[in-house]
């Protein structure tokens, strides 16, 4: 007896085309891409190895969070003899400590993962997982406020936004801050006070700028809702969401920042620095020339304006999102005017979920032809930029770490001592050795690394046990220094780098 076709249709497995069209599958792929990129490339660059190292240091030396110095690094070098070899005197900054703008949450998370697993791979996946979770939470907020289609647009926009994609695949802290504030504000909009307080506290104890962003958003919404005849939320919800995270964060802020004489920003704001850095921040947001970056901002702004003009969002959520992204821009502008802050636009990352939701709200409301043009333009730009960035970072940074792995293996099984190397944070992180170099002082570096007599006196006068150098490039040593190393140290060839091991002193 034959089985009716209708029975097969009802009991059979879902067809592949239906699965591929599933919104949840697309959302999962958007969220998983950061972990996939990290697993495939192994890229960690800039502050990322230092951030992970601070987690390991917190696990091994909890006093680091309460003011102990990091004695594993002398990245700006030891005092030279004579001191004129390092005329900028950056070496006078001895051992570092936790940055005054940092809270304890991120180092504690890294410490917990390392303590539980002892796995560098899982440690490096903390931020990519947070990036994926932020994409999902952004979808959830947009789904609550709008519809599934616009929620997917918001999630896709955020996950492919160049700086979010880049910094969510490596161990920078801004993505974790984005996760906390997105979770807190999702809880706030759903009226879940405990969730809001929990994640609001995590946000406030991540970095100082998050205290301003979270507190400002909640204060604006509480004030607006309080002026209405019919409140959307109970007064207790607003009060708890605003005050409890601030009260819980206050002891840390006093002990770690204010009581130490540090106040963000750490120096008076500079209009000259702002004028110099702002164009760089705009270009680096999309990794494109100024005219392309401004065109992209205009395209995004058109979609956001369409959504706001049509009032697709309820008043309070619209205020929340507008304040959220507005404070993100304000904090970025302050950052751009702060001496020593740098030219990376990553400070805006915690506010990007709000921009994504506003973009998703307005994109379908654009005139069809304009919407198609903007959609195709952004898809092409984001794909091209992200592929170029992934390729560059994998070649420039991932390959560098892979090339150093034989030396790292040798150092992990060697007696502890200082390693003179331009890969100082990577070496400290992956070998549990101490690291030193001439960070940000090319004059000091040239005076030591391009003069055999100066080099010999420097390494013999300081506790330098190992030297790990690239064979080519700006950080390679002069031939006469290499000759000294070859005759006075054991040589371990690592391909693109060479490890020199001095005898015990």
C-alpha positions as CSV (number, residue, x, y, z in Angstrom):
1,X,0.0,0.0,0.0
2,X,1.4,3.3,-1.1
3,X,1.9,6.2,1.4
4,X,0.0,9.3,0.5
5,X,2.2,12.2,-0.6
6,X,0.6,14.4,2.0
7,X,1.9,12.1,4.7
8,X,5.5,12.4,3.4
9,X,5.2,16.1,3.2
10,X,4.1,16.3,6.8
11,X,6.5,13.8,8.3
12,X,9.6,14.3,6.2
13,X,12.6,16.5,7.0
14,X,12.5,20.2,6.0
15,X,13.7,20.8,2.4
16,X,17.1,22.4,2.0
17,X,15.8,25.5,0.2
18,X,13.5,26.2,3.1
19,X,16.3,25.8,5.6
20,X,18.5,28.1,3.6
21,X,15.8,30.7,3.5
22,X,15.4,30.5,7.3
23,X,15.8,33.9,9.0
24,X,17.3,32.1,12.0
25,X,20.0,30.5,9.9
26,X,20.9,33.8,8.4
27,X,21.0,35.4,11.9
28,X,23.2,32.5,13.1
29,X,25.6,33.0,10.2
30,X,25.8,36.7,10.8
31,X,26.5,36.1,14.5
32,X,29.0,33.3,13.9
33,X,31.2,35.1,11.4
34,X,33.4,36.7,14.1
35,X,34.3,33.4,15.7
36,X,34.9,31.8,12.3
37,X,37.2,34.7,11.3
38,X,39.2,34.3,14.5
39,X,39.5,30.6,14.2
40,X,40.7,30.8,10.6
41,X,43.1,33.7,10.9
42,X,44.3,33.7,14.6
43,X,44.7,37.4,14.3
44,X,45.4,39.5,17.4
45,X,46.9,42.9,17.0
46,X,47.5,46.3,18.7
47,X,46.1,46.3,22.2
48,X,44.4,42.9,21.9
49,X,47.3,40.7,23.1
50,X,47.8,43.1,26.0
51,X,44.1,42.9,26.9
52,X,44.3,39.1,27.0
53,X,47.5,39.3,29.0
54,X,45.8,41.5,31.6
55,X,43.3,38.7,32.0
56,X,46.0,36.1,32.6
57,X,47.8,38.5,35.0
58,X,44.5,39.0,36.9
59,X,44.2,35.3,37.3
60,X,47.7,34.8,38.5
61,X,48.0,38.1,40.4
62,X,44.6,39.4,41.5
63,X,46.2,42.4,43.1
64,X,46.7,43.8,39.6
65,X,43.1,45.0,39.8
66,X,43.7,46.9,43.0
67,X,46.8,48.8,41.9
68,X,49.7,46.3,41.6
69,X,52.0,47.0,38.7
70,X,52.6,44.6,35.8
71,X,56.2,43.6,36.3
72,X,56.2,41.4,33.2
73,X,56.6,44.4,30.9
74,X,59.2,47.0,30.2
75,X,58.0,47.7,26.8
76,X,59.5,51.2,26.6
77,X,62.9,49.9,27.6
78,X,65.4,50.0,30.5
79,X,67.3,53.2,31.3
80,X,70.3,53.3,28.9
81,X,73.8,54.3,29.7
82,X,74.3,57.1,28.8
83,X,70.7,58.3,29.1
84,X,71.2,60.3,25.9
85,X,70.7,57.1,23.9
86,X,67.0,57.4,24.7
87,X,66.5,61.2,24.5
88,X,62.7,61.0,24.7
89,X,63.1,59.4,28.1
90,X,60.1,57.1,27.5
91,X,62.0,54.4,29.4
92,X,61.4,56.5,32.6
93,X,57.9,55.1,32.5
94,X,58.7,51.8,34.3
95,X,56.1,49.2,34.9
96,X,52.5,49.6,33.8
97,X,49.2,49.0,35.6
98,X,45.5,48.7,34.7
99,X,44.4,51.8,32.7
100,X,42.4,54.3,34.8
101,X,39.6,54.2,32.3
102,X,39.2,50.4,32.7
103,X,36.8,48.6,35.0
104,X,37.4,45.2,36.5
105,X,34.8,43.2,34.4
106,X,36.8,42.5,31.2
107,X,40.0,41.3,33.0
108,X,37.9,39.1,35.3
109,X,36.1,37.5,32.3
110,X,39.4,36.7,30.6
111,X,40.8,35.5,33.9
112,X,37.9,33.2,34.5
113,X,38.1,31.7,31.0
114,X,41.8,31.1,31.3
115,X,41.5,29.7,34.8
116,X,38.8,27.3,33.7
117,X,40.3,26.1,30.4
118,X,44.0,27.1,30.0
119,X,43.1,27.4,26.3
120,X,44.4,30.3,24.2
121,X,41.8,29.4,21.6
122,X,38.9,29.7,24.0
123,X,40.4,32.9,25.5
124,X,40.6,34.4,22.0
125,X,37.0,33.5,21.3
126,X,35.5,35.5,24.2
127,X,35.1,38.7,22.2
128,X,33.9,37.0,19.0
129,X,31.2,35.3,21.0
130,X,30.3,38.6,22.5
131,X,30.1,40.1,19.0
132,X,27.8,37.4,17.9
133,X,25.6,37.8,21.0
134,X,25.4,41.5,20.3
135,X,24.1,40.9,16.8
136,X,21.4,38.6,18.2
137,X,20.4,41.0,20.9
138,X,20.2,43.8,18.3
139,X,17.9,41.6,16.3
140,X,15.8,41.0,19.3
141,X,15.3,44.7,20.1
142,X,14.5,45.4,16.5
143,X,12.1,42.5,16.4
144,X,10.3,43.8,19.5
145,X,10.0,47.3,18.0
146,X,9.6,46.6,14.3
147,X,9.2,43.3,12.4
148,X,11.3,40.4,11.4
149,X,12.5,41.8,8.1
150,X,13.7,45.1,9.6
151,X,15.3,43.2,12.4
152,X,17.3,41.1,10.0
153,X,18.4,44.3,8.2
154,X,19.5,45.7,11.5
155,X,21.4,42.6,12.4
156,X,23.1,42.3,9.0
157,X,24.0,46.0,9.0
158,X,25.7,45.7,12.4
159,X,27.5,42.4,11.8
160,X,29.0,43.7,8.5
161,X,29.7,47.2,9.6
162,X,33.5,47.4,9.0
163,X,34.8,48.5,12.4
164,X,32.3,46.3,14.3
165,X,33.3,43.2,12.2
166,X,37.0,43.9,12.7
167,X,37.0,44.6,16.4
168,X,34.6,41.8,17.2
169,X,37.0,39.2,15.7
170,X,39.9,40.2,18.0
171,X,40.2,40.8,21.7
172,X,39.3,44.5,22.0
173,X,37.0,45.4,24.8
174,X,34.5,47.7,23.0
175,X,32.5,44.7,21.7
176,X,32.0,43.5,25.3
177,X,30.8,46.9,26.2
178,X,28.4,46.8,23.3
179,X,27.1,43.5,24.5
180,X,26.4,44.7,28.1
181,X,24.6,47.9,27.1
182,X,22.6,46.2,24.4
183,X,21.5,43.5,26.9
184,X,20.7,46.2,29.5
185,X,18.6,48.3,27.2
186,X,16.8,45.2,25.9
187,X,15.9,44.4,29.4
188,X,14.9,48.0,30.1
189,X,12.6,48.2,27.1
190,X,11.0,44.9,28.2
191,X,10.5,46.2,31.7
192,X,12.8,43.6,33.2
193,X,14.4,45.5,36.0
194,X,16.8,42.8,37.3
195,X,18.2,42.2,33.8
196,X,18.7,45.9,33.2
197,X,20.5,46.3,36.5
198,X,22.7,43.3,36.0
199,X,23.9,44.3,32.5
200,X,23.9,48.0,33.3
201,X,26.3,47.3,36.1
202,X,28.5,45.2,33.8
203,X,28.5,48.1,31.4
204,X,29.4,50.7,34.0
205,X,32.2,48.5,35.3
206,X,33.7,47.9,31.9
207,X,35.0,51.3,30.9
208,X,34.4,54.8,32.1
209,X,32.7,55.9,28.8
210,X,30.1,53.2,29.3
211,X,29.1,54.8,32.6
212,X,28.2,58.0,30.7
213,X,26.5,56.2,27.9
214,X,24.4,53.9,30.0
215,X,23.5,56.5,32.6
216,X,22.7,59.1,30.0
217,X,20.3,56.9,28.1
218,X,18.4,55.7,31.2
219,X,18.2,59.2,32.6
220,X,16.8,60.7,29.3
221,X,14.2,57.9,29.1
222,X,13.3,58.1,32.7
223,X,12.8,61.9,32.5
224,X,10.7,61.7,29.4
225,X,8.5,58.9,30.7
226,X,8.1,60.6,34.0
227,X,6.6,63.7,32.4
228,X,3.9,61.7,30.7
229,X,0.4,61.3,32.2
230,X,0.5,57.5,31.5
231,X,3.9,56.1,32.2
232,X,5.1,53.3,30.1
233,X,7.1,51.8,33.0
234,X,6.7,52.0,36.8
235,X,8.8,54.7,38.5
236,X,10.7,52.0,40.4
237,X,11.9,50.5,37.1
238,X,13.5,53.8,36.1
239,X,15.0,54.5,39.5
240,X,16.5,51.0,39.9
241,X,17.8,50.9,36.4
242,X,19.5,54.3,36.9
243,X,20.8,54.3,40.4
244,X,21.7,50.7,41.3
245,X,24.4,50.3,38.5
246,X,25.8,53.7,39.4
247,X,25.9,52.9,43.1
248,X,27.6,49.6,42.5
249,X,30.2,51.1,40.2
250,X,30.9,54.1,42.5
251,X,33.4,52.4,44.8
252,X,35.5,51.2,41.9
253,X,35.4,54.6,40.2
254,X,36.5,56.3,43.4
255,X,39.2,53.8,44.3
256,X,40.6,53.1,40.8
257,X,40.2,56.5,39.1
258,X,39.3,59.5,41.2
259,X,41.2,58.6,44.3
260,X,44.3,58.0,42.2
261,X,44.2,61.5,40.8
262,X,43.0,60.5,37.4
263,X,40.0,62.1,35.8
264,X,38.7,61.2,32.3
265,X,39.8,62.7,30.0
266,X,43.3,62.6,31.5
267,X,44.4,65.9,30.0
268,X,42.6,69.1,28.8
269,X,40.8,68.7,25.5
270,X,42.6,70.0,22.5
271,X,40.9,71.7,19.5
272,X,44.1,71.2,17.4
273,X,44.2,67.5,18.1
274,X,40.4,67.2,17.3
275,X,40.9,68.9,13.9
276,X,43.8,66.6,13.2
277,X,42.1,63.3,14.3
278,X,38.5,63.8,13.2
279,X,39.2,63.2,9.5
280,X,41.2,60.1,10.4
281,X,38.4,58.8,12.5
282,X,35.9,59.2,9.7
283,X,38.0,57.5,7.2
284,X,39.0,54.6,9.5
285,X,35.3,54.0,10.3
286,X,34.9,52.6,6.8
287,X,38.6,52.1,5.8
288,X,37.9,54.3,2.8
289,X,38.9,57.8,1.6
290,X,37.1,60.8,3.0
291,X,34.7,61.2,0.0
292,X,33.6,57.5,0.2
293,X,33.3,57.7,3.9
294,X,31.1,60.8,3.7
295,X,29.0,59.3,0.9
296,X,28.5,56.2,3.1
297,X,27.5,58.3,6.1
298,X,25.0,60.1,3.9
299,X,23.5,56.9,2.6
300,X,23.1,55.6,6.2
301,X,21.7,58.9,7.3
302,X,19.1,58.8,4.6
303,X,17.7,55.5,5.8
304,X,17.8,56.7,9.5
305,X,16.0,59.9,8.6
306,X,13.4,58.0,6.6
307,X,12.6,55.9,9.7
308,X,12.5,58.8,12.1
309,X,10.3,60.9,9.8
310,X,7.8,58.1,9.4
311,X,7.7,57.5,13.1
312,X,8.0,53.8,12.7
313,X,9.3,53.5,16.3
314,X,7.3,54.3,19.5
315,X,8.3,57.5,21.1
316,X,10.2,56.2,24.1
317,X,12.2,53.6,22.2
318,X,13.0,56.2,19.5
319,X,14.3,58.5,22.3
320,X,16.3,55.6,23.8
321,X,18.0,54.8,20.4
322,X,18.6,58.4,19.5
323,X,20.2,59.2,22.9
324,X,22.2,56.0,22.7
325,X,23.8,56.8,19.3
326,X,24.0,60.5,20.2
327,X,26.0,59.8,23.3
328,X,28.2,57.5,21.2
329,X,29.0,60.3,18.8
330,X,29.6,62.7,21.7
331,X,32.0,60.3,23.5
332,X,33.8,59.7,20.2
333,X,34.2,63.5,19.7
334,X,35.6,63.9,23.2
335,X,37.9,61.0,22.5
336,X,39.1,62.6,19.3
337,X,40.0,65.8,21.3
338,X,41.9,63.9,24.1
339,X,45.7,64.0,23.9
340,X,47.1,60.5,23.6
341,X,43.8,58.8,22.9
342,X,44.7,57.6,19.3
343,X,42.9,57.7,16.0
344,X,40.9,54.5,16.2
345,X,37.1,55.0,15.9
346,X,36.4,51.9,17.9
347,X,35.1,54.0,20.7
348,X,31.8,54.3,18.8
349,X,31.3,50.5,18.7
350,X,29.0,50.3,21.8
351,X,26.6,52.7,20.2
352,X,26.4,50.9,16.8
353,X,23.5,48.6,17.7
354,X,21.3,51.7,18.0
355,X,22.5,52.9,14.6
356,X,21.7,49.5,13.2
357,X,18.2,49.5,14.5
358,X,17.5,53.0,13.3
359,X,18.9,52.0,9.9
360,X,16.8,48.9,9.8
361,X,13.7,50.9,10.7
362,X,14.1,53.3,7.8
363,X,15.7,51.3,5.0
364,X,12.4,49.7,3.7
365,X,10.8,53.2,3.7
366,X,13.1,54.7,1.1
367,X,11.9,55.2,-2.4
368,X,12.3,51.8,-4.1
369,X,15.0,52.9,-6.6
370,X,17.0,54.8,-4.0
371,X,16.7,51.9,-1.5
372,X,18.1,49.5,-4.1
373,X,21.0,51.8,-4.9
374,X,21.8,52.3,-1.2
375,X,21.4,48.6,-0.4
376,X,23.7,47.5,-3.3
377,X,26.2,50.2,-2.5
378,X,26.5,49.3,1.2
379,X,26.6,45.5,0.5
380,X,29.4,46.0,-2.1
381,X,31.3,48.4,0.1
382,X,31.1,46.3,3.3
383,X,32.0,43.1,1.6
384,X,35.0,44.6,-0.2
385,X,36.3,46.4,2.9
386,X,35.9,43.4,5.1
387,X,37.6,41.0,2.7
388,X,40.5,43.4,2.3
389,X,40.8,44.0,6.1
390,X,40.6,40.2,6.8
391,X,43.2,39.5,4.1
392,X,45.6,42.3,5.3
393,X,45.3,41.3,9.0
394,X,45.8,37.6,8.3
395,X,48.9,38.4,6.3
396,X,50.3,41.1,8.5
397,X,49.4,40.0,12.0
398,X,48.1,36.4,11.9
399,X,51.1,35.3,9.8
400,X,53.4,37.0,12.2
401,X,52.1,35.1,15.2
402,X,52.2,31.8,13.3
403,X,55.8,32.5,12.3
404,X,56.7,33.2,15.9
405,X,55.1,30.0,17.2
406,X,58.3,27.9,17.2
407,X,60.1,30.5,19.2
408,X,57.1,30.8,21.5
409,X,57.2,27.0,22.1
410,X,60.9,27.3,23.0
411,X,60.3,30.2,25.3
412,X,57.4,28.5,27.1
413,X,59.7,25.7,28.3
414,X,62.6,28.0,29.2
415,X,63.5,29.8,32.4
416,X,61.7,33.1,33.0
417,X,63.5,36.2,31.9
418,X,63.1,39.3,29.8
419,X,62.7,38.9,26.0
420,X,63.9,41.8,23.9
421,X,61.4,41.8,21.0
422,X,59.1,44.0,18.9
423,X,56.4,41.3,19.5
424,X,56.4,42.2,23.2
425,X,52.7,41.8,24.1
426,X,52.4,38.7,22.0
427,X,55.5,37.2,23.6
428,X,54.3,38.1,27.1
429,X,50.9,36.6,26.4
430,X,51.9,33.4,24.7
431,X,55.0,32.4,26.6
432,X,54.6,33.7,30.2
433,X,57.9,35.4,29.8
434,X,58.7,39.1,30.4
435,X,58.9,41.5,27.5
436,X,60.8,44.6,26.7
437,X,61.4,46.9,23.7
438,X,61.6,50.6,22.7
439,X,57.9,51.3,22.2
440,X,57.2,54.6,20.3
441,X,60.8,55.6,20.4
442,X,62.5,55.0,17.1
443,X,65.6,57.0,18.1
444,X,66.2,54.8,21.2
445,X,65.6,51.7,19.1
446,X,68.1,52.8,16.4
447,X,70.8,53.7,19.0
448,X,70.6,50.3,20.5
449,X,69.7,47.9,17.6
450,X,72.0,49.5,15.0
451,X,75.2,49.8,17.1
452,X,76.9,46.7,18.4
453,X,78.8,48.4,21.2
454,X,75.6,50.1,22.5
455,X,73.7,46.8,22.1
456,X,76.2,44.8,24.0
457,X,76.3,47.2,26.9
458,X,72.5,47.4,27.0
459,X,71.8,43.7,27.1
460,X,74.7,43.0,29.5
461,X,73.6,45.8,31.9
462,X,69.9,44.7,32.1
463,X,68.1,41.4,32.8
464,X,67.6,40.5,29.2
465,X,67.9,36.7,28.7
466,X,66.4,36.3,25.2
467,X,66.2,38.3,22.0
468,X,63.5,37.6,19.4
469,X,63.8,39.5,16.2
470,X,62.4,39.5,12.7
471,X,65.0,38.8,10.0
472,X,63.8,41.6,7.8
473,X,61.8,44.9,8.1
474,X,62.0,48.0,10.2
475,X,62.5,46.1,13.4
476,X,65.4,44.0,12.2
477,X,68.8,44.6,13.8
478,X,71.9,45.8,12.0
479,X,74.3,43.2,10.7
480,X,76.9,44.0,13.3
481,X,74.4,43.4,16.1
482,X,73.4,40.1,14.5
483,X,77.0,39.2,14.5
484,X,77.3,39.9,18.2
485,X,74.2,37.9,18.9
486,X,75.4,34.9,16.8
487,X,78.7,34.8,18.7
488,X,77.3,35.3,22.2
489,X,74.0,33.5,22.2
490,X,72.5,30.2,21.2
491,X,70.5,30.7,17.9
492,X,67.1,29.1,17.3
493,X,65.9,29.7,13.7
494,X,62.1,30.2,13.5
495,X,62.0,31.0,9.8
496,X,60.9,34.6,9.6
497,X,62.2,35.3,13.1
498,X,65.2,34.2,15.0
499,X,65.4,33.6,18.8
500,X,68.8,34.2,20.6
501,X,69.3,32.7,24.0
502,X,72.0,34.1,26.2
503,X,73.7,31.9,28.8
504,X,72.4,32.3,32.4
505,X,73.8,35.4,34.0
